[in-house]
């Protein structure tokens, strides 16, 4: 493996934190979904890096599954965003606080 | 004769009472009163027939064992000794006449069943006291009469004054009962038995100090029931009850239960000189106190109530100077003439159109000479007119007190003589105000029913003649009652001294009468001077109790309520609840429905966990 595992891990950690920051800081539903995608991909990157490091195929297979799942998730999420936007005329998460105590 | 028949004496009234309780409200009124009269007169007949069983040592019969556990045994048993026989005959006899009177008196009342049931149950409980062979059974009757008295004083309970008079009587006598109950337990722990005979036979074993304690406790119990100082304040208020009740319970029978108890336990009581002195002192002081209160009373029944208290004081004095026969003699004569007076008062109240105040009566002699003569007999006995029953019995007590000799008893004798003078004065005051002078009542009275009127002559006859029962030697008698009770004869004073004392009594009697005659033969107008209102209120006894007992009690109650319950317990509870509510409110705000906020929580949590593991791995 040319790239050392540490570099992969640093990159994926940075990606994950960026995604997390996006999820936490943004109020736009679509931006939050993008943040979630970034976090998922950071995890995928870690799996691929680890798979290459230990010469095991499992991690890469996992990532294939992850991609499939992500595409499904995105399609459902976007459908929901459209639906929510139709209900309240906004995609701001602050508008959806009906579950407050 | 089968001694078991003795049990029928108390059971008959119980039976009558129970039937009236269960079915009385559905029976016609005449049947209700007839039933109870029949029950009580049945007991009277039985008591008369079984009289021979009481002679000598008496008869003891046991129906069944009531309580039995380890060393403790209490039977439902009867001890029919001379003392109990005399008392039984008096109680059933007077009760029969009073039941008859009540049948006339309560003819118009709407709930006679309750009245007659309580009256019958009262007679049952009283007979339990009289006949019981052990103290626990006696105590059952003791509490029973208390309850019936409570129910009957507050019989017309719709008027809250009557109901509270009933409560007062119940609570005040309960204080006395507490002393009696302690004495009972103490006697059991000392002797291992509650049998009256066995206790009396073994009193000599006891420590003198213990004996004194027991005597004082018994005195406390007797004081409560017999309305002696300082537990006397309930009796005048008890007059709120119907008149037959006052006659039966608060004059003739229940209030003398204390005297009877002391007589029954006399072998124990007599061994404690301190206790005897206390009994005599309580008696003499109550006699004087009550007589002074009676001087200024305005209600006819309250005058009689105070006079009852005063006469029972004499009986206590008799027990205290050691003459059981004197106490029982006075108890008998008093029962007859006081029942007569109360029932006469009932007739008077009817005649005066429901008026109770003797200042609003007057001139009733013309209205009903018959009531006047009967009432006069009662008054003469009460005042101690020579040759009436009351004269002999009172005289016997005072003679014994005088013979006791030392300065203490001489003082008590002096109080007794002074009280006799006061008694004479207030008796005649009552007579003059009610029957003489001009008619001052507002309402139009009606004549008492024949049934009420015809129950009085037998009592009048008994009141006049009971003196013969225990006629002293000086008058050619043989002190039959003393012989029957098996008591030692009174110490013979020199004949000259005895005659001298009789003359002294006569002077006091005549003095009281003359003063009353001068002052009240014509109506003197309303009197409201300061000392009169002091006497009228019974030396402000109620106010004193209010001040020294009720106020502190209420203060303690208020403290426990406001300080203990409200501030402390409620405060802690409510404080905890408010705290939880506050915190809950605070925590509630965390759940604000913002997904980003929740995620932030996740993130911080994650950071925390990661940081923790990092720290752990560094170490």
Interface residues (C-beta under 8 A of the other chain):
Chain A: X20 X23 X24 X25 X27 X32 X93 X94 X96 X97 X98 X99 X100 X101
Chain B: X588 X589 X590 X591 X592 X593 X594 X595 X596 X599 X600 X603
